[in-house]
Structure formats: structure tokens, C-alpha cells
Amino acid sequence: MKVENLADLRPIKVKYGVPADLEACHTGLVGGYVVEGHVPADLIVRLLRERPPMVGLAVPGMPPGSPGMYVAFGRGVRYDVFTFDKTGKRGVFATR
């Protein structure tokens, strides 16, 4: 595994086709896919198992209750984990 801390992730997001409205604070490359934002680990495992024809998964922003976004009381908010491909097509991979 290679980890790089960059001051500006925008060039990486553009290079790997992350749509601007799906951007978040982290961008990862896993098994040939882009993982953008606070995507739950079990969904990354599902992505790698199913190998759907897409660029990657994204959780835009930083939804309370998503992985790493601790919520002291309650469960956080419901949020969608989106798929995206090179043509701009999107879908919902899961809702949490």
C-alpha cells in the first residue's frame, strides 16, 4: 500500500474521473477503482467482489455517521454511496 498526503487532491480527482459534485475529502485507488470520501469498508469489499463496470464509489461531503465521522448521540444521517463511470452515468450502490 502506498499513502500520499497531498495539499491539493483536485489533480488526482480530475485524473481519475471523480465528478466535481461527488468530491469529498479523501481519494483512494483500490483494485482498479476510485474510492472517494467516507465509503464504508464492507461496500469496498462488495465492489471488489462484484467488479461492476464503473470507475468507482463516492460519498460526497462528510455525512455524520459515515465511517470516521463519529456521532456522539444517535445514528447520524442517511446517506447514499454513489457509483460513477467514465460517461458521467451515476447510480446508488447503497444507502446507509
C-alpha positions as CSV (number, residue, x, y, z in Angstrom):
1,M,0.0,0.0,0.0
2,K,1.2,3.5,-0.8
3,V,-0.1,6.5,1.0
4,E,0.5,10.1,-0.2
5,N,-0.6,13.2,1.7
6,L,-1.1,16.0,-0.8
7,A,-2.2,19.6,-0.2
8,D,-4.3,19.6,-3.4
9,L,-6.2,16.5,-4.4
10,R,-8.0,18.2,-7.3
11,P,-5.5,17.0,-10.0
12,I,-5.9,13.4,-8.7
13,K,-9.7,13.6,-8.8
14,V,-9.6,15.0,-12.3
15,K,-7.1,12.4,-13.5
16,Y,-9.3,9.5,-12.2
17,G,-12.6,11.0,-13.3
18,V,-14.3,11.9,-10.0
19,P,-17.2,14.2,-10.8
20,A,-16.9,17.5,-9.1
21,D,-20.3,17.2,-7.3
22,L,-19.3,13.8,-5.8
23,E,-15.9,15.0,-4.4
24,A,-15.0,14.5,-0.8
25,C,-12.0,14.9,1.5
26,H,-10.2,11.7,0.5
27,T,-9.5,9.9,-2.7
28,G,-8.2,6.3,-2.8
29,L,-7.4,3.9,-5.6
30,V,-8.3,0.3,-4.7
31,G,-8.2,-2.7,-7.0
32,G,-8.5,-0.6,-10.1
33,Y,-11.4,1.5,-8.7
34,V,-11.6,5.0,-7.3
35,V,-13.0,5.3,-3.7
36,E,-14.0,8.9,-2.9
37,G,-14.8,10.0,0.6
38,H,-16.1,8.1,3.6
39,V,-17.2,4.9,1.8
40,P,-17.9,2.0,4.3
41,A,-15.3,-0.8,4.1
42,D,-18.0,-3.5,3.5
43,L,-19.0,-1.7,0.4
44,I,-15.5,-1.6,-0.9
45,V,-15.3,-5.4,-0.3
46,R,-18.5,-5.8,-2.2
47,L,-17.2,-3.6,-5.1
48,L,-14.1,-5.7,-5.3
49,R,-16.1,-9.0,-5.2
50,E,-18.7,-8.0,-7.8
51,R,-16.3,-6.0,-10.1
52,P,-19.0,-3.9,-11.8
53,P,-18.1,-1.9,-14.9
54,M,-17.7,1.6,-13.3
55,V,-14.9,4.0,-12.3
56,G,-15.7,3.9,-8.6
57,L,-17.7,4.8,-5.5
58,A,-18.3,8.1,-3.8
59,V,-19.7,9.5,-0.6
60,P,-19.7,13.3,-1.2
61,G,-19.1,15.6,1.7
62,M,-18.6,14.2,5.2
63,P,-22.0,12.8,6.3
64,P,-22.4,12.4,10.1
65,G,-22.4,8.7,10.9
66,S,-20.3,7.7,7.9
67,P,-17.0,5.8,8.6
68,G,-14.8,8.1,10.5
69,M,-17.5,10.7,11.2
70,Y,-18.4,9.9,14.8
71,V,-21.8,10.9,16.1
72,A,-22.0,11.1,19.9
73,F,-25.7,10.6,20.1
74,G,-28.0,8.9,17.5
75,R,-27.1,7.3,14.3
76,G,-26.1,10.2,12.1
77,V,-27.9,10.9,8.8
78,R,-28.9,8.6,6.0
79,Y,-26.6,9.0,3.0
80,D,-26.1,7.4,-0.4
81,V,-23.0,5.8,-1.7
82,F,-22.9,6.6,-5.4
83,T,-21.4,4.8,-8.4
84,F,-19.9,6.7,-11.3
85,D,-18.5,5.8,-14.7
86,K,-16.4,7.5,-17.4
87,T,-19.5,8.7,-19.3
88,G,-20.9,10.5,-16.3
89,K,-23.6,7.9,-15.6
90,R,-24.3,7.6,-11.9
91,G,-26.3,5.3,-9.6
92,V,-26.8,4.5,-6.0
93,F,-24.7,1.5,-4.8
94,A,-26.1,1.5,-1.3
95,T,-27.9,3.8,1.2
96,R,-26.8,3.9,4.8
